[in-house]
């Protein structure tokens, strides 16, 4: 055993001895970073908006795939419908996890009844689930984050009914469940087979801010270099504390210009410090393994997509729903310490994402 390995083992032993004093402590070989990418699209998107959204998403992915990094891409039902081909192809990459990001831009789930929330999320889940290669495998949709972090207890129940395993609609020290204000690792939600994933926060001018590029640019008015400096500082602090860094980047913010430079430079800096890039589901799996609160389904974090059954496979000629589009509050236990911004809702479409006429082992569109 080399000196570095011996040192790592000693750190883990000491950490285990201190767990009773410090709470959950996870030993890993280096800093852990979870890059969440929002596949955003403008409300009431025009064909030009769709193309721009796709181009900006590719700009972010180009800093992930060529360097062998893992990422989780959050996709709304709206984006899964309007950019079906692009999302389907992203879902075929083994280093990508596709997760659900509501249905339309600006969803306000907590304003809906439990039944309406469940219907909305089921519709969105179906749209994203059906972004798969014909004759190939479905992508397992196991993660969720609500638009604008807007949710309540009914949301949690709806997610569990959809077999979602984690909800990333939480923020370190700002939006959390009782007793978890300071948690940085995912934790099991009491009474549910569902994990809460806290997005990292950082101190800015004496106040904590969620590490989300939309908030940095639109609410805090940070320049690209200021945003990078904040990410750099948080990464160093988290690495020293043994905490993961969970950051959200929207393609409509970080997909171009100075925020793209900050994104690129931050990922390169993290890698230079030995960071391990993980998907959100992998992060949950790591936390569950150490906390002994794992649920059986979490084994999916290490597997590929689910096999498409015979009824779903069909042939390219048997995609009857392809290319068909039609337009069409309770008390919460979640503690919130942030003023959330509101957005406008975009248009909704019926499920039309089956197949996309993509053949397995081919990128040719029929």
N, C-alpha and C positions, 0 to 999 in steps of 0.2 A: 504493500500500500504506500503510495507516494505521500509526500508531506502535505500537499493540498487536500488529498482525500482524508488523511488523518485529522487535519484541522476541521474539515467539514463534519466528520463524525463527532468530534468533541463538541462542536457548536450545537449539533442536534441533541447530544446527550444533555448538555447544559440547558438547552431550550426545553427539553422534556421535563427536567427537574423544576423548571420555573413555570410550567404550564398552570399549576394551581394558583400562581400569583398573577399571571399575566393573561390568562384566558387562552384561547386557541392560538397555538404557535405552530407554524408549518415550516418544516425544513426542506429546502430545495437547493439545487446546486448553484443557482444564481437568481437574480431578480426576475420576477414574473410580470409580464405585461399582456393585457387583453385589449386589443385594438378592436373597437366596435365601429363599423362603418355603416352609416345610414344611407341607404339608397333612396334619396329624396327626389321629389319631383314637384314642380310648381303647381299650385291649385289651378284647376281648369286648364290643364296643360294643352298647348298646341303641339302639332307635330315637331315644330322647331324646339319646343321645350323638352320634348321626349328625347330628341337627338342630343341636346345639350346635356341633359341629365345623364344619358348613357356615356357621353364623352368624359364628363367629369368623374363619373364612377370608375371608368377605366384608368383615369389618371391616378386615382388612389390605389387601385388594384395593382398597377404597374410598380408600386413600391412594396408590394407584398409578395407576389408570385415569383418573380425572378430571383428573389433572395431567400426563398424557402420559408417564408414566415406564415404563421397561421392568423386567421382573422374570422370574426363573425360579422356577417352582413345582415342588417335589419331591413326587412322589405315590407312595405304596406301592401294590402290587397290591391290598392289602386296601381302601385308601381308594378306589381306582378302581372297585372292585366295590360297596362300600356307598354311595358318594356319586357314582354314575355320571353322573347328570344334571348335577350341579354341576361336576364335573371336565370333562365334555364341553364345557360352555359356557365354562369358563375357557380350554380349549384352542382355542376359536374366535377368541380375541382376538389380534390381530397383535403386540401388545406383550408377550405372554406366551410363555414357553418352558416346555413341560412336560418334566420330567426324572424319571428313575426313582429311587425311594427304597426299594429292597428290596421285599420282598413283604409281610411282616407286621411289626407293632411288635416291636422287640427281636430281629430276625434277628441271628444270630451266625455270619456266613459262614465265618470261619476255623476253626470247629469242624466244618465239613462237608467231605466229600470233594469233589474237583474235579467229579465227575459230578453230585453233589447240588447243588453251587453253580450249575452251569450249568442244571440243570433248574429250580431255584427262580427264578433270574433270568430265564430264558426265559418262565416262567409269568407272572411279574410284568410283564415287558415286553409280553407279549401282552395282558394286561388293560388296560394303559394305552394301548397302541397302538390298541385297539379302542374307545376313547372318542372317537368322531368322529361328525360329522353325516352322516346317511344321504344319499347322493348328493353329498356334499361331498368334503372332503379329509381324509386321515389326518394326524395330527400326527406329525412326524418326532421320534422319541425318540432323541436323540443324547447325552444326559447322564445321569450316575448319581452318587449319593452313598450310601454304605452306612449302615445304622442304627448309631449309636454309633461311627462310623468304624471298624467291625469288618470287616476284609478281609485277604487275603493275595495271593500271586502267582497262585493259581488263580483268584481273582476277576478279575484283570486279563485273563487268558486268556479267561474266560467272557464278559467285556464285549466284547472284541475280536471274538469269534465272533458276537456279537449286533449288530455294526457300531456299537457305542457309541463316540463320539469322545472323551469326556472323563470322568474320574473325579475328583470333588470330595471324595474321602475323605482329604484331606491337610490339614495345618495348618502354617502358617508357623512354622518353627523347632521344631515339636513332632512332627509326623508327616510324613516326607519321604523321598525317594529319595536314594541316595548322591550327594553333591556338590550337593545342592539345599537344604541346611538353611536358607539365608537368602533363598531365592527367594520373591518375592511375586506374580510373574506366572506364569500357566500355563506348563508346560514339557513337551516331548515325552518320554515315557517310553522309555528305551533298549530297543530290541528289540521295541517295540509300535507300532502305529498308534493311539496313545492318549495323550491329554494328562492330566497331573496338574494339578489346580487347587487351590492352597493357600488355605484359608480363613484370613482375617486373625487375628492374635493381638495381644494388648495386655498390657502390664506391669501387674500388680495386686499390690501388696504384695510386690514383688521377684520375682514369678513370672509367667511368661507364661500367659495364659488365652485359649482360643479365643473368638472373638466369636460366640457362640451363646447366645441368650437362655436356653435350658434350663440351660446351665452357670452362667450368671450368677445365675439365680434359685435353682436347686436345689442347686448345689454351693458357690457363693460367697455365697449369701444376700444378693445385692445388692438394694437397693430400686430402684424405677423410676428415681428421680433419679440414683442412683449408676451405674446401667447407662447412662443417657443421658450422664453425664459421661465415662464410659470411652469410649463411642462417639465423642463429640465430640473428645476428646483424640486418639484414634487417627486420626480423619479428618484433623485438622490435621497430624499427623505424616506421614501418608501423602501428603497433598497436597504438602507441602514436599519430600518425597523423590521424588515422581513415581511413587509406587506406587499400585496400585488398592486399594480397600477392599472386602473380600468378607465379608459379614455374613449370619448365618442367623437368621431369625425364625420360630418355630413359632406356628401359630394358637392352640394350646392354652396358650401363655404370653403372647404379645404381642397376642392377639386381644381383650383386654379389660383394663380397670383401668389401673393406673399403668404397666404395661409397654406398653400401647397408647399411652399419652401419650408415653412415651419414644420409641417407634417413630415416631410422627407427628412429634414435634419434631425427631428426628434427621434424617429425610428432608427436612423443610423446611429445616433448617440446611444440609444438604449442597447442596440446590438453591440456597439463597441464596449459596453460595460457587461457583456455576457448575458443579456436579458434572454429569457425564454418566452417566445411568443406563443400564446395559447388561445384557443377559441374560448368563448364564454362557457360552453358545456364542459370543456376540459378543465376550466378553472373550478367549476362547481364540483366536478369529479374529484379534483385534488382536495378541496375543502371537506367533502363528504368522507373521503377515505381517512382523513385524520381525525375528524370529529366523531366517527363511529355512528353517524346518523344517516348513512347512505340508504337509498331506496333502490330496489332491484333494477329499475329501468335505467339507472345511471350508467350501466355497462355500455349503453349506446354511445357514450362519449368516445369510445375507442373503436367503434365499428363504422361501416359505411352506411349507405341508405338502405331502406327496406326493399326487399324484392317486390317487383310489380307482379300481381297475380295474373292468371291467364285472362280473366275477364277484362283487366285493365290494359293489358298489352295490346291486343288487336294488331292491326297493321297500319301503315301510313294512310291507307285509304279509309280506315275506320276511326276517324277522329271527328265524330259528329258535332262536337262543341267547339272545335277550332274556328278561329276567325269569325265568331259570332258575338257581337257586343250589343247590349241594350242598356239604356240609362234607367236607369231606375233611381233619486239620491238617498243613499242610506248613511248612517253613522259609521265611520271607518275606524278600525283599530290602528291604521297607519298614521304615525306621527309625522307631521310636516313642519319644517322650519324654513320655509322658503316661499316667496311670492312667485307663483307660476304665471308665465305669460300665456295668453290665449291665441289661438290661431283660427283661421277660417277653414271651413270644410270644403273639400273638393267634391267632384262628381263620383258617383258609385256606378259600378257595372256588374252585371251578372257574371257567374263563373264561366269564363271562356278561355281558360288557360291550359286545358288538357292537351298534351302532346306537343303543340307548337310545330308539328310536322318535322321534328328532328329525329333522325335515326341514330340508334346506338352506334358508337365508334365512328361518327361522322358529324361534320358541322354543316353539311349541305342542307339547305332549306328547299323543300319540294315546291 
